[in-house]
């Protein structure tokens, strides 16, 4: 056997290309999962920040109403 025939070379190239595509999809899925995890963490932090802001606004409103009562 002096070497590979043309059909075998073409088949090897096709199989190599398919393997590269599958590997790329695997990496893409892993990256997508990481991004989704980061998004969830950002949403949780944003929710906590919003709760804190609402609490601060309530406290400020109480202080303002309390100051208005003292002035009268």
C-alpha positions as CSV (number, residue, x, y, z in Angstrom):
1,X,0.0,0.0,0.0
2,X,1.9,3.1,-1.2
3,X,-0.5,5.6,0.4
4,X,-4.1,6.6,1.0
5,X,-6.4,6.8,-1.9
6,X,-8.2,10.0,-2.7
7,X,-11.5,8.8,-1.2
8,X,-9.8,7.9,2.0
9,X,-8.2,11.3,2.2
10,X,-11.5,13.1,1.6
11,X,-13.2,10.9,4.2
12,X,-10.5,11.8,6.7
13,X,-10.8,15.5,6.0
14,X,-14.6,15.3,6.4
15,X,-14.3,13.4,9.7
16,X,-11.7,15.8,11.0
17,X,-14.0,18.8,10.1
18,X,-17.0,17.2,11.8
19,X,-14.9,16.5,14.9
20,X,-13.8,20.2,14.9
21,X,-17.4,21.3,14.6
22,X,-18.5,19.1,17.5
23,X,-15.7,20.4,19.7
24,X,-16.5,24.0,18.8
25,X,-20.2,23.4,19.8
26,X,-19.1,21.9,23.1
27,X,-17.0,24.9,23.9
28,X,-19.8,27.2,22.8
29,X,-22.3,25.4,25.1
30,X,-19.8,25.7,28.0
31,X,-19.4,29.4,27.4
32,X,-23.1,29.9,27.1
33,X,-23.6,28.2,30.5
34,X,-21.0,30.5,32.1
35,X,-22.7,33.6,30.6
36,X,-26.1,32.4,31.8
37,X,-24.6,31.9,35.3
38,X,-23.1,35.4,35.2
39,X,-26.5,36.8,34.1
40,X,-28.2,35.1,37.0
41,X,-25.7,36.5,39.5
42,X,-26.1,40.0,38.0
43,X,-29.9,39.7,38.3
44,X,-29.6,38.6,41.9
45,X,-27.3,41.5,42.7
46,X,-29.6,44.0,40.9
47,X,-32.6,42.6,42.9
48,X,-30.7,43.2,46.2
49,X,-29.7,46.7,45.1
50,X,-33.3,47.5,44.2
51,X,-34.5,46.3,47.6
52,X,-31.9,48.5,49.3
53,X,-32.9,51.5,47.3
54,X,-36.5,51.0,48.2
55,X,-35.6,50.7,51.8
56,X,-33.5,53.9,51.6
57,X,-36.3,55.8,49.9
58,X,-38.7,54.8,52.6
59,X,-36.3,55.9,55.3
60,X,-35.8,59.3,53.5
61,X,-39.6,59.8,53.1
62,X,-40.1,59.1,56.8
63,X,-37.3,61.6,57.7
64,X,-38.8,64.3,55.4
65,X,-42.3,63.8,56.8
66,X,-40.9,63.8,60.4
67,X,-39.0,67.1,59.7
68,X,-42.1,68.7,58.2
69,X,-44.1,67.8,61.3
70,X,-41.4,69.4,63.6
71,X,-41.4,72.6,61.6
72,X,-45.2,73.1,62.2
